[in-house]
Amino acid sequence: MAADIRRLIPFLDPTVSEWAAEARWLRWLTFLWLFVGLTALFSASYPIANSEFGDGLYYFKRQLIAVALGLAGFNLIVYSPLRYLFKTAQWGVILLLGLLWLTLAPGVGTTINGATRWISLGPVPIIQPSELIKPFFVLQSARIFGNWPRLTNKVRLTWLGIFGAMLLGILLQPNLSTTALCGMTLWLVALAANLPALQLGATAIGGMLLAVSSISFREYQRRRIMSFLNPWADPLQDGYQLVQSLLAVGSGGIWGVGFGMSQQKLFYLPIQYSDFIFAVFAEEFGLVGGFSLLLMLAAYSTVALRVAMKARNVESQLVAIGAMVVLVGQSLLNIGVATGVLPTTGLPLPFFSYGGSSMVGSFLLAGLLIRVARESSEAEVVSLDGRRKQPGKPKLRSNNSNAQSE
């Protein structure tokens, strides 16, 4: 009983020493990422939380609740075989797709800063379906593209339509950055699955045309592009966020101004505890802190790629690639926005930005990576009796042999 309880707490699990090296590295990198992120959130959110609610820990305490929920999902995934997770993926995508489109219904979705991306279901706190759908989307895309040659055209078109409906729903919220991230993830997973070049090329062209169309019909997106090119042309209006972010990053210097000493978070930098939290982090910890975070992301990517290369089958490999693209790719996009490399978008920094849905989704994606790493190591250590009972090459066996019958 005591061992079971310890297993639910990541830091006390006695079986971790038996995991593969990649799984252990990913686990500790995930919790290092979380610790640094919570530290940054505590500092970035304290002044505005104290001003708005009279409690400087308001946002931090709510984030800890999300961490607890994320840890529960993280442990569930880490200790659940992928074959079971694949079976639940399609239902998770469909359920969250319904909630995603429900945000667009009048009187249902909650609008914050001009975007309707959140929904409140009675006593359930506000959730963001576009963040929660990411791990299920990664699982299902890996399942579909990993079995692409064996699927009927009906199944292919059905799931391509569902993925398209997901991207369209996110775009209409509007959330161009998350749409682009999910679209790139879908495309890269398909590329890793060796889909025909003609189909990949047509999809890439269609995605670019969709992005151009969205920017053409939405004035605020065009203004963001123009302000990104020269934020100093209108530093008090369209370029204000980026200018304040650049001032924060530049003020950090080499070593930073010190933990808790950021000036830009004192009501100068908008959304300092969410979309622009990296700017506060860079101001307080300087170039050294920012570069260290990038090194950690590089290490995370390297280990994740090793996991993908050692995966026991195609679907597991694609899960590792998809989870890595979302976690690391979203982080780089957020950092790019804060440093003026990319146009301003509302994309959270995983494990840093305030937001329960983002935190839970990030934990689930990290859990998927660790689960793939664990199953890869288990596939390598098979007893002689086990090999005799399993003729052939287990690494080539599919987790989804009945994919045609969906």
C-alpha positions as CSV (number, residue, x, y, z in Angstrom):
1,M,0.0,0.0,0.0
2,A,2.8,2.4,1.0
3,A,4.7,1.6,-2.3
4,D,1.5,2.3,-4.3
5,I,1.2,5.7,-2.6
6,R,4.9,6.6,-3.2
7,R,4.4,5.6,-6.9
8,L,1.8,8.3,-7.2
9,I,4.3,11.0,-6.1
10,P,6.9,11.4,-8.9
11,F,9.7,12.2,-6.5
12,L,9.1,9.2,-4.2
13,D,8.6,6.5,-6.8
14,P,11.0,3.6,-5.9
15,T,10.7,2.0,-9.4
16,V,12.2,5.0,-11.3
17,S,15.8,3.6,-11.0
18,E,14.6,0.7,-13.2
19,W,13.5,3.0,-16.0
20,A,15.6,3.6,-19.2
21,A,18.1,6.4,-19.0
22,E,16.1,8.5,-21.5
23,A,12.9,8.1,-19.4
24,R,14.8,9.2,-16.2
25,W,16.3,12.2,-18.0
26,L,13.0,13.3,-19.4
27,R,11.4,13.0,-16.0
28,W,14.0,15.2,-14.2
29,L,14.1,17.7,-17.1
30,T,10.3,18.0,-16.9
31,F,10.4,18.7,-13.2
32,L,13.3,21.1,-13.6
33,W,11.3,22.9,-16.3
34,L,8.3,23.0,-13.9
35,F,10.3,24.3,-11.0
36,V,11.9,27.1,-13.0
37,G,8.5,28.0,-14.5
38,L,6.7,28.2,-11.1
39,T,9.5,30.4,-9.8
40,A,9.1,32.7,-12.8
41,L,5.3,32.8,-12.4
42,F,5.6,33.6,-8.7
43,S,7.7,36.6,-9.5
44,A,5.8,37.8,-12.6
45,S,2.3,37.5,-11.2
46,Y,2.8,38.8,-7.6
47,P,2.4,42.5,-8.2
48,I,-0.7,42.4,-10.4
49,A,-2.3,39.7,-8.3
50,N,-1.8,41.8,-5.2
51,S,-3.3,44.8,-7.0
52,E,-6.3,43.1,-8.5
53,F,-7.2,40.6,-5.7
54,G,-5.3,41.8,-2.6
55,D,-3.5,38.5,-2.6
56,G,-0.1,38.4,-4.3
57,L,-0.3,34.6,-4.4
58,Y,-3.7,34.4,-6.2
59,Y,-2.4,33.3,-9.6
60,F,0.3,31.1,-8.1
61,K,-2.1,29.2,-5.8
62,R,-4.4,28.5,-8.7
63,Q,-1.5,27.4,-10.8
64,L,-0.6,24.9,-8.1
65,I,-4.0,23.4,-8.4
66,A,-3.4,22.9,-12.1
67,V,0.0,21.3,-11.3
68,A,-1.7,18.8,-9.0
69,L,-4.2,17.9,-11.7
70,G,-1.4,17.7,-14.3
71,L,0.6,15.4,-12.1
72,A,-2.4,13.1,-11.8
73,G,-2.7,12.9,-15.5
74,F,1.1,12.6,-15.9
75,N,1.3,9.6,-13.6
76,L,-1.7,8.0,-15.3
77,I,-0.1,8.2,-18.7
78,V,3.4,7.2,-17.5
79,Y,2.1,4.0,-16.0
80,S,-0.5,3.2,-18.8
81,P,0.5,1.1,-21.8
82,L,0.3,3.0,-25.1
83,R,-2.1,0.5,-26.6
84,Y,-4.7,1.6,-24.0
85,L,-3.9,5.3,-24.6
86,F,-4.4,4.9,-28.3
87,K,-7.8,3.5,-27.7
88,T,-8.9,6.6,-25.7
89,A,-7.3,9.1,-28.1
90,Q,-10.1,9.3,-30.7
91,W,-12.7,9.8,-28.0
92,G,-10.6,12.6,-26.4
93,V,-10.2,14.3,-29.7
94,I,-14.0,14.1,-30.5
95,L,-15.0,15.3,-27.0
96,L,-12.6,18.2,-26.9
97,L,-13.4,19.1,-30.5
98,G,-17.1,19.5,-29.5
99,L,-16.0,21.7,-26.6
100,L,-13.8,23.7,-28.9
101,W,-16.6,24.5,-31.2
102,L,-18.9,25.2,-28.3
103,T,-16.7,28.1,-27.4
104,L,-17.9,29.8,-30.6
105,A,-21.6,29.5,-29.5
106,P,-23.2,32.8,-28.4
107,G,-23.3,33.1,-24.6
108,V,-21.2,29.9,-24.0
109,G,-17.6,30.9,-24.8
110,T,-15.7,33.3,-22.5
111,T,-13.9,36.1,-24.3
112,I,-10.6,37.4,-22.9
113,N,-8.5,40.0,-24.6
114,G,-10.6,39.8,-27.7
115,A,-10.3,36.0,-28.2
116,T,-13.0,33.5,-27.3
117,R,-10.9,30.5,-26.4
118,W,-12.3,29.5,-23.0
119,I,-15.4,27.8,-21.8
120,S,-17.0,27.4,-18.3
121,L,-19.1,24.4,-17.6
122,G,-21.2,25.1,-14.5
123,P,-19.1,24.7,-11.4
124,V,-16.1,23.6,-13.5
125,P,-13.4,26.3,-13.8
126,I,-12.8,27.9,-17.1
127,I,-10.9,25.5,-19.5
128,Q,-9.3,26.0,-22.8
129,P,-10.1,23.1,-25.1
130,S,-7.4,24.1,-27.7
131,E,-4.7,23.4,-25.1
132,L,-6.3,20.2,-23.7
133,I,-6.8,18.7,-27.1
134,K,-3.0,18.7,-28.0
135,P,-2.0,15.4,-26.3
136,F,-5.0,13.6,-27.7
137,F,-4.4,15.1,-31.1
138,V,-0.7,13.9,-31.0
139,L,-1.8,10.4,-30.1
140,Q,-4.5,10.2,-32.8
141,S,-2.4,11.7,-35.5
142,A,0.4,9.2,-34.7
143,R,-2.2,6.4,-34.8
144,I,-3.7,7.4,-38.1
145,F,-0.4,8.3,-40.0
146,G,1.4,5.3,-38.5
147,N,-1.2,3.0,-40.1
148,W,-1.8,5.1,-43.2
149,P,-1.0,2.4,-45.8
150,R,-3.4,0.0,-44.1
151,L,-6.3,2.4,-43.7
152,T,-9.3,2.6,-46.1
153,N,-9.9,5.9,-47.9
154,K,-13.1,6.4,-45.9
155,V,-11.1,6.3,-42.6
156,R,-8.4,8.5,-44.0
157,L,-10.9,11.2,-45.2
158,T,-12.9,11.0,-42.0
159,W,-9.9,11.8,-39.8
160,L,-8.5,14.3,-42.1
161,G,-11.9,16.0,-41.9
162,I,-11.8,15.9,-38.1
163,F,-8.3,17.3,-38.0
164,G,-9.4,20.0,-40.4
165,A,-12.4,20.8,-38.2
166,M,-10.1,21.1,-35.2
167,L,-7.8,23.5,-37.0
168,L,-10.7,25.6,-38.3
169,G,-12.3,25.8,-34.9
170,I,-9.1,27.1,-33.3
171,L,-8.6,29.6,-36.2
172,L,-12.1,31.0,-35.7
173,Q,-11.7,31.7,-32.0
174,P,-9.4,33.4,-33.3
175,N,-6.1,31.7,-32.4
176,L,-3.8,31.8,-35.5
177,S,-0.7,30.8,-33.5
178,T,-2.1,27.6,-32.0
179,T,-3.6,26.8,-35.4
180,A,-0.2,27.1,-37.0
181,L,1.4,25.1,-34.2
182,C,-1.1,22.2,-34.5
183,G,-0.9,22.4,-38.3
184,M,2.9,22.2,-38.3
185,T,2.7,19.3,-35.8
186,L,0.3,17.4,-38.0
187,W,2.4,18.0,-41.1
188,L,5.7,16.9,-39.3
189,V,4.1,13.8,-37.9
190,A,2.9,12.9,-41.5
191,L,6.3,13.6,-42.8
192,A,7.9,11.3,-40.3
193,A,5.4,8.7,-41.3
194,N,6.7,8.9,-44.9
195,L,3.4,9.9,-46.5
196,P,3.5,10.7,-50.2
197,A,5.4,13.9,-51.1
198,L,2.5,15.1,-53.3
199,Q,0.1,14.9,-50.4
200,L,2.5,16.6,-48.0
201,G,3.2,19.4,-50.6
202,A,-0.5,20.0,-51.2
203,T,-1.2,20.2,-47.5
204,A,1.7,22.6,-46.9
205,I,0.4,24.9,-49.7
206,G,-3.1,24.7,-48.4
207,G,-1.9,25.6,-44.9
208,M,0.0,28.7,-46.1
209,L,-3.0,29.9,-48.1
210,L,-5.2,29.5,-45.1
211,A,-2.8,31.6,-43.0
212,V,-2.6,34.3,-45.6
213,S,-6.4,34.3,-45.9
214,S,-6.8,34.7,-42.2
215,I,-4.4,37.6,-42.1
216,S,-6.0,39.2,-45.1
217,F,-9.5,39.2,-43.5
218,R,-8.5,40.1,-40.0
219,E,-7.3,43.7,-39.5
220,Y,-5.8,43.1,-36.1
221,Q,-3.6,40.3,-37.4
222,R,-2.3,42.6,-40.2
223,R,-1.6,45.3,-37.6
224,R,0.3,42.8,-35.5
225,I,2.5,41.9,-38.5
226,M,3.2,45.6,-39.2
227,S,4.0,46.4,-35.6
228,F,6.3,43.4,-35.5
229,L,8.3,44.7,-38.4
230,N,8.7,48.1,-36.7
231,P,7.2,48.3,-33.1
232,W,8.8,51.7,-32.5
233,A,6.7,53.3,-35.2
234,D,3.7,53.1,-32.8
235,P,5.2,52.4,-29.3
236,L,2.0,53.4,-27.4
237,Q,-0.5,51.4,-29.4
238,D,0.1,48.5,-31.7
239,G,3.8,48.2,-30.9
240,Y,3.3,48.7,-27.1
241,Q,3.5,45.0,-26.0
242,L,6.6,44.2,-28.1
243,V,8.3,47.4,-27.1
244,Q,7.8,46.8,-23.4
245,S,8.9,43.2,-23.8
246,L,12.1,44.2,-25.6
247,L,12.8,46.8,-22.8
248,A,12.4,44.0,-20.3
249,V,14.7,41.6,-22.1
250,G,17.3,44.3,-22.8
251,S,17.2,45.5,-19.2
252,G,18.3,42.1,-17.9
253,G,21.8,42.5,-19.3
254,I,24.2,39.5,-18.8
255,W,23.2,38.4,-15.3
256,G,19.8,40.0,-14.8
257,V,18.5,42.5,-12.3
258,G,17.8,39.7,-9.7
259,F,14.9,37.5,-8.8
260,G,11.7,39.5,-8.0
261,M,13.4,42.8,-9.1
262,S,11.8,43.2,-12.6
263,Q,10.5,46.7,-13.3
264,Q,8.5,45.9,-16.4
265,K,6.2,43.6,-14.6
266,L,5.0,46.5,-12.5
267,F,2.1,47.3,-14.8
268,Y,4.2,48.3,-17.8
269,L,4.4,44.9,-19.6
270,P,0.9,43.5,-20.5
271,I,0.0,39.8,-19.8
272,Q,3.3,39.5,-17.9
273,Y,2.3,36.3,-16.1
274,S,1.2,34.5,-19.3
275,D,2.1,35.3,-22.9
276,F,5.1,37.5,-22.0
277,I,6.4,35.7,-18.9
278,F,9.7,35.0,-20.7
279,A,10.4,38.8,-20.9
280,V,10.1,39.0,-17.1
281,F,12.3,35.9,-16.7
282,A,14.9,37.4,-19.0
283,E,14.9,40.7,-17.2
284,E,15.4,39.0,-13.8
285,F,17.9,36.3,-14.9
286,G,19.6,38.0,-17.8
287,L,21.2,36.5,-20.8
288,V,22.6,33.7,-18.7
289,G,19.2,32.7,-17.5
290,G,17.6,32.9,-21.0
291,F,20.5,30.9,-22.6
292,S,20.3,28.3,-19.8
293,L,16.6,27.9,-20.6
294,L,17.4,27.4,-24.3
295,L,20.1,24.8,-23.3
296,M,17.5,23.0,-21.3
297,L,15.1,22.9,-24.3
298,A,17.9,21.7,-26.5
299,A,18.7,18.9,-24.0
300,Y,15.0,18.0,-23.8
301,S,14.8,17.9,-27.7
302,T,17.9,15.7,-27.9
303,V,16.6,13.2,-25.4
304,A,13.2,13.2,-27.1
305,L,14.8,12.5,-30.5
306,R,16.7,9.6,-29.0
307,V,13.4,8.2,-27.6
308,A,11.9,8.5,-31.1
309,M,14.8,6.7,-32.7
310,K,14.6,3.9,-30.2
311,A,10.8,3.5,-30.3
312,R,9.6,0.0,-30.6
313,N,7.2,0.7,-33.5
314,V,6.1,3.5,-35.9
315,E,3.2,4.8,-33.9
316,S,5.3,5.2,-30.7
317,Q,8.0,7.0,-32.8
318,L,5.4,9.4,-34.1
319,V,4.0,10.0,-30.6
320,A,7.5,11.0,-29.4
321,I,8.0,13.3,-32.4
322,G,4.6,15.0,-32.0
323,A,4.9,15.5,-28.3
324,M,8.4,17.0,-28.7
325,V,7.3,19.3,-31.5
326,V,4.4,20.7,-29.4
327,L,6.3,21.2,-26.2
328,V,9.6,22.5,-27.6
329,G,8.1,24.2,-30.7
330,Q,5.6,26.1,-28.6
331,S,8.3,27.2,-26.2
332,L,10.5,28.5,-29.1
333,L,7.5,30.3,-30.6
334,N,6.7,32.0,-27.3
335,I,10.3,33.0,-26.8
336,G,10.5,34.3,-30.4
337,V,7.5,36.5,-29.7
338,A,8.9,37.9,-26.5
339,T,12.3,38.7,-28.2
340,G,10.7,40.3,-31.3
341,V,11.8,37.5,-33.6
342,L,8.2,36.6,-34.4
343,P,4.9,38.6,-34.6
344,T,3.0,39.0,-31.3
345,T,0.7,36.0,-30.6
346,G,-1.2,34.6,-27.7
347,L,0.8,31.4,-27.2
348,P,1.7,30.2,-23.6
349,L,5.1,29.1,-22.6
350,P,4.8,25.4,-21.4
351,F,5.2,25.0,-17.6
352,F,5.8,28.8,-17.3
353,S,2.7,30.7,-18.3
354,Y,-0.3,30.9,-16.1
355,G,-3.2,28.7,-17.2
356,G,-4.6,25.4,-16.0
357,S,-5.4,24.0,-19.4
358,S,-1.9,24.7,-20.7
359,M,-0.3,23.2,-17.6
360,V,-2.4,20.0,-17.7
361,G,-1.8,19.6,-21.5
362,S,2.0,20.1,-21.0
363,F,2.1,17.4,-18.3
364,L,0.2,15.0,-20.5
365,L,2.5,15.5,-23.4
366,A,5.6,15.1,-21.2
367,G,4.0,11.9,-19.9
368,L,3.6,10.5,-23.4
369,L,7.3,11.1,-24.1
370,I,8.3,9.2,-20.9
371,R,5.8,6.4,-21.7
372,V,7.3,5.9,-25.1
373,A,10.8,5.9,-23.5
374,R,9.7,3.3,-21.0
375,E,8.1,1.0,-23.5
376,S,11.2,1.2,-25.8
377,S,13.5,0.0,-22.9
378,E,11.1,-2.7,-22.0
379,A,11.1,-3.9,-25.6
380,E,14.9,-4.2,-25.5
381,V,15.0,-6.3,-22.3
382,V,13.1,-9.4,-23.2
383,S,13.9,-12.7,-21.7
384,L,14.9,-15.7,-23.7
385,D,11.6,-17.5,-22.8
386,G,9.8,-14.3,-23.9
387,R,11.5,-14.3,-27.3
388,R,10.6,-18.0,-27.8
389,K,7.0,-17.2,-27.1
390,Q,7.0,-14.2,-29.4
391,P,8.3,-15.3,-32.8
392,G,9.2,-12.6,-35.4
393,K,10.4,-9.1,-34.7
394,P,8.3,-7.4,-32.0
395,K,9.6,-3.9,-33.0
396,L,7.8,-4.1,-36.3
397,R,4.4,-5.0,-34.7
398,S,1.8,-2.3,-34.8
399,N,-0.1,-1.1,-31.7
400,N,-3.1,-0.7,-33.9
401,S,-3.5,-3.7,-36.1
402,N,-7.2,-3.2,-36.4
403,A,-7.0,0.4,-37.6
404,Q,-8.8,-0.3,-40.8
405,S,-12.0,-1.2,-38.9
406,E,-12.4,2.1,-37.1
